[in-house]
């Protein structure tokens, strides 16, 4: 019996060209630097080493810190007109779906209690396990120093003005204050002896414990049940907010006397409750700050958003890997189909049918990947808008693709 030979039909060549054009059509974003997040891999390119990795399951105890958008840098400028010994500092920050600007009068030059003092006067110079009480007392004295009252009054005046203007509830107001603090530029060269809250505003920058002290001072003054989370082994301090949840939290909480607090990142825009992987098992000293009673009740929204993000990462990984497998077989079949070496028409038709199906699936997976990636990037870049993140998930119906 002779070998079956047949040239590749024109529409088959057209399918192959469509595949090639699709593979060339998508542009990949360049990975960011200096805090700008690297994107998920584009389906038309080779896998990026910075592809979002799956970090545990939705019910694990660890939540990955989400990458954040490059915000318009918090604008911190001194107005030309000085007010006696004070100068205005202006901050611009994103919260929810809007951009806000507030101006705060602050003492122009350092005064007593501004931080950065002599190491001998600062317990931070002798930070080690067993000194938690001394270090905690030091932070609390800074936060509640009478010298900070004018600053808190000015800041609360500006922030509560926004609250009234926007009609924010307790959760949204908490997020507004947190977003403001998160977007104050991080200072990697902060002094060993931490700046006080007023010095953070004066200098327009701060590190983790300095910005956390300012956040705790504001939230406690506004009636929230907050705590200082002191990680002595890691030489780190941050803020915690008590939560009320309708379900068991799907990520780590820090307990104290029957109260559940979640981690509040202060160095970058991140949803409340998320933390770096290094704090997944670290044991903090939990120190109550103030006598507030208000809790964060939107934590279930955070769990929902993060849960969807994880499913998106899983699905994008699956689509990426499956498309690579499809592409290898498509190329193999293409070579065989164009070689014209078949014994029967049925053998050719079977390979052609499979080739066409693989191309259709490959292109559909690419569309699904792109649709998921678009929502994933939005969530990654809008960590300052918890409600907006949830709405984007629901309106996009991306869960139908997961």
N, C-alpha and C positions, 0 to 999 in steps of 0.2 A: 504494500500500500504506500502511495507517495506521501511526502510531507506536505501538510497544509501550509500555504503561504499566502498572506494577504497584507497589503500595505495598510498602515494606520489611517483610519477614516479622518476626514477633515474636522468633524465635530469632536473627535477624540483629541486631535491636536489642539483644538480650541479649549477643551477642558484642561489640558496640560498647561496652555498659556495662561488660562485663568488662575491656575494654581500658582504659577510663577509670579503673576502680577500681584496676587494677594500676599505672597511672601515678601514682596518688595514694597508694599504699599504703606506699612506702618512704620513710623519713626519712633525710635527708643529715646526716652529722656535720659540725659546724662546724669549719673549719680551726683548728688549734691555734696558739698563739703561745708565744714564749719557749722554744723547743726542743721543744714538743709538735708531733708531725708532723701535717701536713694529710693527710686521707684521700684515697683514690682517689675519683673522682666517682661519685655514686649514679646509677644508670641512669634514675631518675625525674626528675632535675633537668637543667638546662642544663649543658653542659660547664664544669667548673671550670678556671680558669687554672692551678691547682695539681695538675691531673691528672698522675700519674706519667709523666714523659716517657721514651721509650725512649732510652737513652744508649749507643748502640753495639750491636754484636752480641755474642753470647756468647763469640766468640773474639777480641774486640777487646782492646786493651791497657789499657783503662780500666774500672774498676769504680766505679759511683756509690756514694758514701757513703749508707748506708741510714738513713732516718729512724728515730728511736728512741722507745720508750715513755717516758711521763712516770713516772720511777721515784719510789718514795717517797724523798724527798731523803735523801741519805746523812746519817744522824743523827750529828752531830758535837757532842757536848756534853761539858762538863767536869763530872766527878763532884764532889760537894760535898766529899768527903773528900780532901784533898791528902796526898800521900805525900812528905813532906820537900819537896824542890825540884821534885817531879814532880806531875803531875796526869793523871788518866785521860782519854783521848779515846775515845769510843765511836762506831763506824761500823756502819751497817746497810746491806747491799747485797744485790742479787739476783745469783745465779749458778746456771746450770742451771735446775732446777725449784724451787729453795728460796731462802729469805731467810736470811742469816747476819748475826750481830752479833759484832764483836770489839772488845775494849778494849785500848788501848795506853797505857802510861805514857810521858809525854813531859815534857821540861823545861818548866816553866810560863812562864818569861820568856826572851826572846831571849838567846843567848850567842854566843860567837864562831863565825863560820862559818855563820850562819843565813840568809844571803842578804839582799838588799836593801841592800847596803853602798854606800859612796861610789862614784860613777861612775868616778873615777880609778883605783879598785882593781879595776874590773870590765871585762874585755875586751868584754863585750856592748855597752858604750857606744861601742865603735869597731868594731862588727861590719861587715865588708865582705869582698868577694871578695879572696882572698889571705891572709886571717887565719884560715883554717880550722884550721891546726895549733894556733894559740894558743887559739882558742875550744874546740877539742876537748879540749885539755889541761885547760882550766878545768873543763869538765864532768866529766871523768874524776877530777880531784882532788876535786871535790865528792862524786861517787858513792862513791869508795873512801876517803874521809876516815875515819881511826880514830874520829872523833867520831860517826860514823853506826853503828858496830858494835852498840851497845846497842839502837838502834832496829830494825835488821835482825833481831837476835836475837829481840826481842819480837814483831815482825810475823811472822817465820817460825814462831815457836812457835804463834801463833794460827792461821795459815793451814794449817800442817801438821797441826794438831789436827783441822781440818775435813777435810783430805785423808784422814786415818786413819779418821775417823768415817764418811765417805761412800765410802771405798774407791776414791778417784779414781786414774786412771792419769796418765801424764806429760802427755798432752794436756789432760785435764780439769783437772789442777792448774795448768797454765799458764793456762788460761782463767779459773780461779778467781782467781788473782792479778791477771790483766789486768782482770777485771770489777770487782774491788775498787778498783783504781786509776782505772778509767774513771768510776766513780760518785762519786769524791770531787768535790765541786762545783768547777766551772771558775771561775777568778778573772780577769775581764777587766781588772782594775786591778792586776795583779801587778807587783811592783817590777822595774825594769830589770835589776838584778843579781839573778839567780834565787835563790829560796829553796833551801835544802838539803833533802834528803829529810825530816829531822827537823822542819824548819820547816813543811813541807807538812802533816805530821801535826799539829803544834802548832796551826797556823792553821786546819786543816780545809778547805783549799782550795789551788788552784794552777792555773797555766796549763800550756800544752802541754809546754814544756821542763822545767818543775819536776816535773810528774807523770811525765814520761818518765824523768827521772833516778831517781826513786824506783822506778819499774817495772824499769828496767835493773839497779839495785842489787839488788833482790829476785831477779830471774830469774837473774842471773849467779851470785849466791850459792847458788841452788838448782840450779846445774849446767846451765843452758840456754845454748845458743850464741846470743848476742844481740849487737846492734850499735846504735850511735847513728847515726841518719840525720840529717845536718846539711845543711839546705837554706839555704845562705848568701844566695842571691839573694832568697829568700822570707822571710828572717829567721825561720826555723822549725827546730825540732829535735823529733824524735820517736824512737820505738824501732823496731827491726827484730828479727824472730825468724827463724832459719834454718829452712828447711822441707825435708821429704822428700816428694816427690810421685810417684805412680805414672804420672802423665801430665804432659805439658808444661803448666805453669800457664797458665790462660786469661786471666790478668791480669798486671800488671807485677810483676817481681821486681827486687831490687837486688843486683847481684853484687859479690863481693869475693873474689879469689883462688880462683875456682872454687866459691864458696859462694853459695847463693841465699837472700836474706833478703826477707821481705815486710813491708810497712808495718803497724805496730800503732798504731791510733788511741788516744789517751789522754784526749781531752777529752769523749768521750761513749761510750755503750754501742754498740759496732759490732763485727761479726764481724771476726776477725783477717784481715788482708789487704786490707781495704777502705780507701779513702782519698778525699779530696776531689778533684774534677776538676782543680783547679789544680796537683796534684802528678802528673798523668798524664805530663807531659813534663819536669818539673823534675828537675835533676840534683843529687843529694845527694853529700856526702862520707860514705862509709861507714866508721865507726870501730868496730873490734871492742871489746867490753866484756867483760872477764874471760876465762876459759879454759874455759867450759862446752862440753859436747859434745851435750847433748840437743837434739833438733829437734822442730818441730811437724809431726806426721804426719797431722793431721786436715784439712789444707788441701784435700784432694779433696772432703770434705764441704762445705766453704765454697764451692768451685767449683760443686758440684751445686746447693746452695741458691740461689746467686746466678744460676746459669743458669736455674733454674726461675722465679725472680723476673722475669727479663727476658722469658721466654716469656709469663708471666702479664701483664706490662705490654703486650706486643704483642697478646695476645689480647683484653685488656680494651679496648684502643684500637680494635681491629677491631670488637668487639661494639658498642661505643658508637657508632661511625660508622655501622655497618650498621643499627642500630636507628633512628637518626635518619632514614636513607634510607627504611626501611620505614614509619616513622610518616608521613612526607610523602605516600607513595603511599596509605597506608591512608586518610588524610583526604581525598585526592583521589577515591578510589573511593567513599568513603562519601557524598560530595556527589553523585556521579553516580548511585549506586544509589538514593538517596532522592529524586532529581529525577524519576524515572519516565520518562525520555526514552530509550527503546530502540526500534529498528526490529524486532528479533526476540527471541524467548525465548532463543535460543542466545547472543546478545550479552550479555543480562542474566546468564544462567547462567555465562558465562565470567568476567565481572567479579566476580560473587559468589564463584565458586570461588577466584579469585585473592585477593580480599579476605579470605576465611576463612583461606587458607593464610598470608597475610602476618601476620594476627593471631596465628596459632599460632606462627609463627617468631619474631615479636616477643616474645611472652611467654616462649618457651623461651630465647631469647637473654638475656632479663632474668634468668631463673633461673640460667643459666650464669654470667652476669656476677656475680651476687650470691654464688654459690658460690666463684668464683675470688677475688672481693674479700675474702671472709671469711678465706681462707687467707693471702692477701697481707697483710692487716692483722696477722694473727698473726705472720708472719715479720718484718714491719716493727717490731712491738712486742716481740719476744723476741730481740733481737740478742745478749743475754747467755746464750742457750741454744742453742748450735749443734746439739747432738744433738736437742733438742726440735724445732727447726725442720725438720730432716730427717725426723724421725718424723711431724710433722704433714703434710708433703707426701705421704709414703708412705701414711699411714693414711687421708687424705682422698681419695686417688686423683684429686687435682685434675689430674694430668697427662693424664688421659683427656679433659679439656675443652680442652686446649691444642692 
